[in-house]
Structure formats: C-alpha cells, structure tokens
Amino acid sequence: MSSWQIIQQSLPLFEKGFVLTLWLSFIGIIGSIIVGLICSLLKYFRVPILSKIAVIYVEVSRNTPLLVQLFFLYYAFPVLGFKLNAELCGIVGLIFLGGSYMAEGFSGGFDGVSKTQVETGKAIGLSQLQLARYVVFPQGLILSVPALAANMIFLIKETSIFTVIAIPEMTNTALDLIGMYYRSNEYLLMLVIGYALILIPLSLILTILEKRVRYGSFGN
C-alpha cells in the first residue's frame, strides 16, 4: 500500500482528532483568559485575601507541568470522590495551567498603565471597579496582546500532552495508528500538517493584530 493510500485511509480519524483539538484549545483558551483576567485584577488592586490566593495559584500552576496536573485530575480526583471524564480533565488542566500564564500576561499589561492616570482616576472619585473598567483594563489589554498571543499558541501546542489520558486528539490518533500499522512517517507527517493548519494561520492573524495594536491603527 502506498503512502498516499495510507494517508487517505486515515483522514477520517485525523479529521475527528483535528476538530477535537480545535474544540479543546478554544475552550481552554477562553477559560484561561477569564481566569487570568480575574487573577490579574485581584493582584493589581491588591484585594485582601483574594490577591494572596491568586498569587499562590499562579505560582503553583506555573511551576508544575501540565502532565502532572492531568495525572492528578484523572487519577487522584476519583480517589477524593470527584470523577471527571478524560476530556473534562483536559479542559480543566489546560485552563488551570493557561490561567496562570494569562494572568502574568495581563499583569504585565496592567503594570504598564501610567500610575498618574490611575491616581487621577482615584482623585476624581472613581471606584475600584470603575478604575478597572475605564482606565486600567482598556489600556492594559492593548499592552497585554503580545503576551496573550504567545500564550494562545503555547496552549494549543500543550494539547498534545492530552494523549497521556487517552483523549483522541491529533497526537493520540497518530500514536494509535503508528502502534497498529507501524507507518511512522505518514502519520507523523499528517500530525505535523494538522498542527500547522491550526498554528500558522493563527500565528499570522495574531502577528497582524499585534502590529495594529503597536502602531495604533485600530479604527483608522
């Protein structure tokens, strides 16, 4: 059987893995942005107790591998009485890891906001919520774009680790097919092409977005 025939036969399986990888990445990135934004604002405004919890979470999450986090969610949680299916474990693990990286990305942007503007906002009587909404968040978000873009690409690539808990995304699909048919070259090529189809267009879009933000061309 030729390499082209092998690729054609495996396309339906890779298509399912491709779609699942996209779905898990999308949910993971959205969840990570939400968690990261909340944590960064808690840290920026030094909210009592909650800011300390956010700092601890960020340190624990960033200093433990996703592989270990997935093993804990998939194997240790059931012992504690919380049984999650593989896909949910993958999403929770990706959000847990990604939230800390997004938090640091947002924090870098928020710290870049002029302190003078923040103090001016306080002087005219803006509440913490109003400061976040009208002063810190709009400017900090723009400054955070490069870090957030890098984190998005990082999280998509991290989905390849989901294979350790048997989630049938692209990497798991490729490894299963290699184990059954011993045709490494064809299946690894398809795996590379699959990730390239996701990451290259996204990278180009994010690069354009970064340039537009950097040169202030929004709305022009």
C-alpha positions, 0 to 999 in steps of 0.5 A: 500500500502506498503512502498516499493510500495510507494517508487517505485511509486515515483522514477520517480519524485525523479529521475527528482528532483535528476538530477535537483539538480545535474544540479543546484549545478554544475552550481552554483558551477562553477559560484561561483568559477569564481566569487570568483576567480575574487573577490579574485584577485581584493582584493589581488592586491588591484585594485582601485575601483574594490577591494572596490566593491568586498569587499562590495559584499562579505560582503553583500552576506555573511551576508544575507541568501540565502532565502532572496536573492531568495525572492528578485530575484523572487519577487522584480526583476519583480517589477524593470522590470527584470523577471527571471524564478524560476530556473534562480533565483536559479542559480543566488542566489546560485552563488551570495551567493557561490561567496562570500564564494569562494572568502574568500576561495581563499583569504585565499589561496592567503594570504598564498603565501610567500610575498618574492616570490611575491616581487621577482616576482615584482623585476624581472619585472613581471606584475600584471597579470603575478604575478597572473598567475605564482606565486600567483594563482598556489600556492594559489589554492593548499592552497585554496582546503580545503576551496573550498571543504567545500564550494562545499558541503555547496552549494549543501546542500543550494539547498534545500532552492530552494523549497521556489520558487517552483523549483522541486528539491529533497526537493520540490518533497518530500514536494509535495508528503508528502502534497498529500499522507501524507507518511512522512517517505518514502519520507523523507527517499528517500530525505535523500538517494538522498542527500547522493548519491550526498554528500558522494561520493563527500565528499570522492573524495574531502577528497582524493584530499585534502590529495594529495594536503597536502602531495604533491603527485600530479604527483608522 
